[in-house]
Amino acid sequence: MAWFIKTETFRLPYDQMIPHLQEHRRWVERLRRDGRRISSGYLVDGHGRPGGGGLLVLEALDHEAARSLVLQDPMIVSDSVDWMMQGWVPVVGDLGVG
């Protein structure tokens, strides 16, 4: 298994993002209940204020499997974020994601 990071920025004002964010959270919770190692959160500025984007860390067999899963993310399906996914090779430490 390998790790992947998806970063995203909102394409819509926050108030229009709320329904997509709620569905995204439900999607991540379902995946976690099914045993997936995945964690999602939002990015903040230096004052702790949400910065209009987020980060998703997930484990998958390979890049194609990770991409296939990420393309099911309700925020991507709704076309409400610009996003990028990259593989991530942890070298030191343990996040305990999952």
ABEGO torsion letter per residue (X at the ends): XBBBBBBBBBABBAAAAAAAAAAAAAAAAAAAAAGBBBBBBBBBBAAGBBAGBBBBBBBBABAAAAAAAAAABAAAAAGABBBBBBBBBBABEBAGBX
